[in-house]
Amino acid sequence: MPFRARTVQSLLSSTLVLAFLPCAAGAQTQQDAKPESKPESLWKTPLPKGSRGIILMYEAVSGKHSNDETNNLLTGVTEIERGDNELVLHREDGAVLHLTRSTKLGAHYLDGISQSECKAREKGGTVAGDIVAGLSRISAQGNKIDVFREPEDVDIDVAKCVKRKTAALKEINLSHLSFLIEEHGEHPSIKEITGICVHLKWGLSWKIELKEFSREKNAEGNTVLTFGIKNPVPIPFRKALFMHDIIHWTYVAKKHSDVKPTT
C-alpha cells in the first residue's frame, strides 16, 4: 500500500525534524570543522568520566558520532543554557563554563545554531525558525533529556511549514519535549518521547503521538530508520485484539534516493 507507507513516512519524518531541530543545531558545524592536533581545552579541570546524556542525545538525533573535542566538552554536562551570544554549560561536579565565540568550539556551536535558524526559516517558514530561535535550555538527568523552548507549546500548520507534505498530514503540536536515551547498536535510540503529537486526516481524524525513534545501518550501508508511534486504537479494542501499545514503522533511507519503506 504505497500511499499509506509514504503518508506515514512523511508525517513521521517531518515531525521528527521539526521537533528535534533545536537539539541538532550546531551538529553540521561540528562535522565540518577541521580536526586539530590538540583539542581545545575549555574546562579548568578536565572530567575524564561522567554523564554522557547530552552526548548520546546528539548522536541519536544527528546519526553522527561526536568527536573527541566534543566529548571532552560535554562529558559530565547535565545542563546547557542558551544566553545572549553564549552557551552556559553546567557540569555534574558543580563547574560552570561560559562558551562564547572567543573560542573556536564556542564559535562553531553558536554559528551552528544561527545557521540552523536561518535554514529553518528558509525551508520551513517563520514557525520552523522560531522553534530553533526559542531553544532556551537542555537538561540531562541520567538518561532522561528535557528540552525547553520559549514558548513551549507550538501548533504547526503543515500546509504553511512543510514543503513536501501529504494531504493527510494537517497539524503538528509540540509541547514540553522529553525523552529517554538508550544505548542501542551503532547509534543510541530515543524512547518514551512526550511532547510530539500530529493530526492526520485519513478518512477519519487521527491523533498520533511519536514515542520512539532509532537508526542503524544495514548490510548495504543504508540507514534504517525505525519510528514508534502510540497505537491510536482505543485501549479496550487494543486489548481485545491483542494489539501492541506501540506500532513500529521501519524505513530504509537508501543512498542518493528518497526514504523508502521496507517490505
Secondary structure, DSSP 4 states (H G I P E B T S, - for coil): -HHHHHHHHHHHHHHHHHHHHHHHTTHHHHHHSPP-SSPPP-SSS--SS---HHHHHHHHHH-S---HHHHHHHTTEEEEEEETTEEEEEETTS-EEEE-TTSHHHHHHHHHHHHHHHHHHHHHHHHHHHHHHTEEEEEEETTEEEEEESSS-EEEEHHHH-SS--TTEEEEEEEEEEEEEE--TTS-EEEEEEEEEEEEESSSEEEEEEEEEEEEE-TTSPEEEEEEEE--S-HHHHHHTT--SEEEEEEEE-TTS-EEE--
